[in-house]
Amino acid sequence: MQQIFYEIKIKTKGQGLYDFTDQTLNWLKKQKINNGILNINILHTSASLVIQENADPDVLHDLKNFFDKLAPMDNKLYKHTTEGKDDMPAHIKSALTNNQLTLSLKNKQFRAIYQNFISSLNWRLINLCL
């Protein structure tokens, strides 16, 4: 079994979803891997990874609104407030989502990612480099 490690850096502009599907596919095309498993992880406690629909932007809008209502930026609701009003909600959101994804590859293509994209969810208002 062969393992290859690679780091993708994403410069963010605060809270939001950041699509890195193309960067992942471009890296994958350069590899000598046709079939296998791709593990993606994020080493941050206030960000997460998702695979989401890319056909209708309303999905991403609704997803963000849902999480903002679930964990609002209101310091009166939390004991942990030393890092700003966005910090504890970010920890809650990342705890409810994924910090890693495992994707199957067949003939250098992701299985079951038609019209979807892989994205990093930065739950903080600050910039984050993954």
Secondary structure by P-SEA (a helix, b strand, c coil): cbbbbbbbbbbbcccccccaaaaaaaaaaaccccbbbbbbbbcccccbbbbbbcccaaaaaaaaaaaaaacccccccccccccccaaaaaaaaaaacccbbbbbbccccccccccbbbbbbccccccccc
